[in-house]
């Protein structure tokens, strides 16, 4: 099972048709695999936070059992544009 940041980034980009994905491997600070992700996708439009996180979790269903800690931030393209203007 490959748990590289690049693998997770490509899978999220492909499966969620994401326009922007950031994956940070935070493992060096922890005792087991851990990652922090930011996913920007139109698939999140009109969905509450919990449903967005479920989409990400479903996308990474094979990988999550092997990840000790996983933080995620999910934004629509409109939210991402507003956040970048700050």
Secondary structure, DSSP 8 states (H G I E B T S, - for coil): ----HHHHHHHHHHHTT-SEEEEEE-GGGSSS-EEEEEEE-GGGTT--HHHHHHHHHHHTHHHHTT-SEEEEEEE-HHHHHHHHH-
